[in-house]
Amino acid sequence: MPRGFALDKTTLERRYFDLQRRFHPDRFAGKPAEERALALRHATALNEAYDHLKSPLRRAVYLLGLLDPAYKRDESVTEKDPALLIDALERREALDEANDPSAVDRLVAAAKADIEAVLVRLDHAFREMRLRDADRETARFKYISKFVEDARDRRRRLSQGSAT
């Protein structure tokens, strides 16, 4: 796969399944122990790589580490980004005030639209090797993704409460 943030999902899956067929441990069942162990290591590495590449968030973190070996996720980046802090507070407040599933659905839809914009900015940042911007967008992506998870949990609780 070419090194970069934007990936063609069809190509990724095709490459993964092709390599998985080639290195699957079952194909090496009758081979010497050394070959079986090597096939298992390849299959394990392949599965791990696929898991990283299919998740845009994990892919961004991995790519940052690959492009900058000294990179370590700066968890305090959120604290250094006042706009992200304000956005986080406003989203959480709106979620706390959402009293019905449709209100939560609107918040999720807005967050998903924001994620799509983040993905575009991440791709540009990586293409232009602006790793600080990529790090900041990765932090934003991580936050918004967590917000979507939390909002879905809230929606589930609200739906269950109205069903009783």
N, C-alpha and C positions, 0 to 999 in steps of 0.2 A: 504494500500500500504506500502511496506517496505520503511523505511527512507533511502534515498540515492539519488544521482544525476541521475544515469542511471535508466531509467524506460522503461518497455515494453509498447509501445503505445497501443497495442491490449488489454492488461490487464487493463491499465488505462481506456480506453474507455468502456470496458465491466463493470468494477466496477462503473464507473460514471453513465452509463445508467441504471444499476441495481438499484443503490441508487436513481437515479432521478425518476424512476418509483415508488419506494417505498415511497418517500417523496414528490412527486409532489403535490402542493396545491390542484389541482382538485380532488384528491382522498379523500380530507378532506372536501369537499364542504358541506356535510350534518352533519358535526361534530360540537361540541361546538366551540365557538369563540377562546377559549384558545388553543384547539388542532389545529385549522386552523392557528393561529398565530405561533405556534411552528413549524408546517409543513412549513410555509413560511420562517421562520428563517433557518430551516434545508436546504431547497431548495436553498436559497440565499447563505448560507455558502458553500454548495456543488458546486454551479456554480462558486463561487470565487475560491475555492480550485482547481477545474478542470482547470480554466483559468491559475492559477499559475503553475500547474503541467505540462500542455501541452506545455508551452513555456519554452524552456531550459534556457533562460536568466532570466525570472521571477522565475523559479524554483531555479536557482543558488542563486539569491539574497535572496529568502525565506529561503533556506536551510542554508545559512550563518547566517541569523538571528536566525534560530531555534537552530543551533549548538552553537552559541555564542550569548546569549541574550543581551550582551553589544554591539554587532556588529551594526555599522552604516556605511553605504556605504561611503567609503573614496573617495570622488570625486577628491581629489588631487593625487590619486595614479598614474594617468596618468603623472602628473608633476614629480613624483618621479621615473618614469620608462623611462630612456633615450631611450631604444630600442623601446618602444611603441611610444614615441614622434617622433623619427626618422621615424618609419614605417608610422605613421599618416601623417607626412609631405610629405613623398615620395608618398604615395597613393593619397593624395589630389593633389599634383603636377601632377601626371600621369593622374588623372581624368580631371584636368583643361586643359591638353594638348591633351586629347582624342577628336578628331574632327569628328569621325564617329561612328555609332552604334557598328560596329564590334570591334573597339578598346575598347569601354566601356564594351562590352560583355566579352572580355578577362580579363579585370580588375575584373569584377564581378565573373567570374569563378575562378580566383586566390583567391579572397576574400572568396568565398564559401569553397574552399579547406582549407584555413586557419581556417575558422570556424570549420570545421570537426576536424582539429588538436587540436583546442582549446577545443572542447567538450571532446576529449579523455583525454587531460591534466586535465580538470576540474573533470572528473570522477575519475581519479587517485588521484588528490588532496583531493577530498572529501572522498574517500575510506581510504586514509592514514591520514585523519584528519589534513591535512596541510592547515589550513584556510587562512593563508597569501597568499599562492600560489593560492588557490581558488579565493580569492579576486582579485588578480592580473589578473588571467585568466578571471574572470567575467568582469573586466574593459576592457580587450582586446576584449572579445566577444561583449560587448556593443559597443565599438568603431567600430569594423569591421561590425557589423550589421547595424549601422547607415551609414557607408560608402556604404554598398550595397544598402540601401534605396536611398541615394543621387545619386549613380551611375545609378540606375534605372530611377530616375527622369531626369538625364542628358541624358540618352539614349532616353527617351521619347521625350525630347525637340529636340534632334538631329534628330530623326526620323520624327518628325512633320516638322522640318525645311527643310528636304530634300524632303518631300512630297508636299510642296507648290511650 
